[in-house]
Amino acid sequence: MERAMKSLIIIQHTDSEFLGRMEDHLEGRGIRFTYLRPHTDPRQLPASARFVDGLVLLGGGPWAASGDRRLPTLDAEILLAKECLALGKPVLGIGLGAQVLALAAGGTTAETPLAFTVDEARCVDPSALNGFLPARYPLAVFMRGWPQPPGYARVLALDSRDRPALFQIGENCFGFAGHPGAKRAMVEDLMMEFDETPEMEPSELERLSAAQPALEDSLVQIMTGLIQLTGLMRAPAEIQSP
């Protein structure tokens, strides 16, 4: 088995959003990770991608990639993601982080209101995540705007409105519109952290609670594929693609 990466960097844009259930899958494989919080101190951003082995860009709550709520560190994060792409280092973007990845790769973003939705994503590429991406999985999205990956990207899954729910750049970079490790408490904390309330149906939090078992099950498959393709560590030989 290959060594786990030593310096997987997680960029937070809010106090409330973190890896959620993804933490258990990384820890279970001995993969180390460090949270940085440039929203409290921009100097916490790595000076160069040369000093990290991989990058995770989390969601931003009400922050956006354009407009009045433009993320203050957006330009610096785009440059950091671009450097990772040039160096062949893996990047995972979630929510706003997926928008940063799309922009770094030459794509754009669509302007949409801040909203929280629990949708269903459907896989449109049978080989997605080495064949591990579930055919359908819950899509919990807390985001303003939407990533529009460049034409050369592989779109792996779509939401119910046929927007990219998961896309791949190169061999080892992935953008998730929704948080694959989302927890209800995380969303509730995001809503309390900011004055701005997202557009949502009254029952949306209950839908997220009901979707938790399916989210956990799908995350097992998603993380297996991600670990293999990002090179965080080699998957055990006994794991076979479905």
N, C-alpha and C positions, 0 to 999 in steps of 0.2 A: 504494500500500500504506500502511495506517495505521502510525503509530509503534508499536513494541513498548512494553509497559508498563515503567515505570522502577523500580517497587518491589514486585515480587511477593515476599511474605514467606512463608518456609517455617518452620513451627514444628516443631521436633524434640522428641520426648519421651524419646528414648534416645540413647546415643552411636552406636549401630550403624545405625539405620534412617535412610535418606535417600531422595532421589528415584529413585535407581537409574538405569535406562535412560531415565527421563523427562527427565533432565538433558540428554541429547544432543538431544532434540527441541526443548527450549526454547532451548538454545544455538544450534542450527541455524537458528532463526528470529529470532535476535537478541534474545530475551527475557531480561532480567536477573532474577536472583533472589538473595535473601539468606537464609541460615539463621540462625535464632535458637534459643537453647537454654534455655528457661525452667526445664528440669529441673536446670540448674546454677545458675541465677540468675533467680528469678521476675521481676526487674526488666527482663529482656530481652523480655517481652511488650510489644507496642505499646500505648501508653496509649489509643489510639483508632484505630478503623478509618479515620478521616479521613486518617490519615497513610500509608495503604497503598493500592495500586491493586488488590490481590487477595491472597488468603490461601490457603495450603495447610497443612492440619493432618495430620501424619503419624501413623503407628501408635504404639502405646505399649508394645510388648512385653507384660509381665505387668500393666501398669497398666490400670485399668478405669474405668468411669463410675459405679460404685457399689461397695459392700462394703468389705472390708478393704484392698484395693489401689486405692482411689479415687485418681485422678490429682490431685495436690496443687493444680494450677492449673486444675482443671476449671471451676469457676465463672467465673473470669476469662476463660477461652477461650470459654465459652458466650456470655458478654456480648459479646465481641469478634465472634464469628460472627453474633450477633443484629444487631449494628450494621452489619456488612457486608450482611446481608440487607436491612435498612432502607434502606441507602444504594444498593442495587443493585450492590454490588461482588461479583465472583465469589469463591466459596469451593470448594475441592476438599478433601474429607475422605477419608482413607485409613485403613482399620482403625479404631482408636480415634478417629481424626479424623472418620470417618463417623458415629460415635456422637455426638460433640460437635455435628456439624451437625444430626443428627436432633433432639437435645435443643433446640438453638437454634431450630429451626423448629417446635417444639411437639410433637415425637414423644417416644418413649421408647427404652429399651434393654432387651433380654432378657439375663438373667444366664446365662452358659454358662461352663464351665471354660476355662482357658487351653489353647489347642490350636493345632497347626500342621497344616494340611491342604492338599493340592493337589487341587482339585475342578475341575469344569467349570461355567461359567456359561452360561446360554442367554438370548438376547435375547427379550423378550416384547413389544417395541414396535418395529414396523418402522421408525418414524421416529426412533428413539433416536440421539442424537448426530448429528442431521442425516442420518440414514440410514447413518452410518459404523460403528456398533457391529456387530461381527461376530455372526453368528447364534449361534456358540458360541466361547468363548475360555477359556483356562486361568484358574483362580481360586486364587491362592496366598494363604492366609489365616493370619496369625500374630496371634491376638487372644483376649482374654477378653471375653465378652459379644458382643452382636450388635445392630446398629442397627435400630430400628423407626421408620421415617419416619412423619410424620403422614399422615392420610387424604388430604389434598389433594396430596401429593407424587406424582410420576410414577415408578412402579417400572419401570425399563428392562430389568432382567435379574434372574433368580433363580438360586440355586444348586441342587444336586441334591436338597435338602430343601425346596425352594420358599420359601426365605428370601430377602429382598432382597439381591441381590449388587451392584446399582447402582441408585441412585435420583437423581432430579432435583428440586430445590426451585426454583421460579420459573424464570427463563430461563437462569440462568448459574451455578447452584450444584449440585454433584454429590458424592454419597457412594459410595465404593467399599469394599465389604467386604474385598476382596483388594487387594494392591498390584499395579497393572498394569505396573510397572517392576521387579518383584522379581528379585533375583539370589540364587543359592545362597549366595554368600559373605556376603551381608547377613543371611540367616537363620542361618547358622552363627555369625556374630558376635553376633547377638541371643541365641542359646542360651548363648554363653560369657559374655555380659555380666551375666546374672542367674543366681542360684542356682536359681530355680524352672524346672523342665523342663516344657515343654508336652506335653499328650497328643498322641501321633502314632504312626503306623504305622512300623515299622523302615525301611521302604523309601521313606518320604515325601521325604527329601532327594534320593534317586535319581529319584523321579518329577518333582521340580522341575527337576533337571538335564535330564531327557528332554523337559520341556515348554518349555525355553528358546527353541527356534526358533519355536514357536507363540506364546509370549508376545511375542517381538520382532515377529512379523508382526501380531499383533492390536494391539499398541501403536501401530503406524503408523496404523491406522485410528482407534483411540481418540483419539490426540492430534490428528489432523486434525479430528475432530468437536469436541473440546474447544476447540481454538484458535478455531474458528469461533464457537461458542456463548458462550464466555466473553469474547470481544472482546479477547483478549490481542494479537491482530493480525489483520488481514484475511487470509484464506487467498488464495493466488494465484488469479487468475481461471481458470487452466487446470484447477484442481482441481474436479472435478465429483462430486456425490453419487452413489454407486453405484446 
